[in-house]
Amino acid sequence: MSQMLYARLAGPQDGIANCPFQTSAQIERLVPRDAPYLHHLLARRHIGIHRPDGRHGNWTARILIHDRRYIQKCLGPGLDLGRGRLPDAHLRIARQLT
């Protein structure tokens, strides 16, 4: 595999530093919608916030599996746990999902 292709598939070097919803203020500004707001972490792995209404928000992990389908899992509350910031435990779970 070429270095360029490997770098592209490996994903961003620091996927958390540029996450647009790290703080509770950023999460609260997200407009409620049916689909989660997702952020690319690693190749085939995303973390996101699902805001179905103005009062609730949950951390969500999503991975792309071998047959090109996504598996999505709720990781827990996004606004109450850790004062809304991205908890390290949720990141570890999102990275380990297979």
Secondary structure by P-SEA (a helix, b strand, c coil): ccaaaaaaaacccccccccccccaaaaaacccccccccccccccbbbbbbcccccbbbbbbbbbccccbbbbbbcccccccccccccaaaaaaaaacc
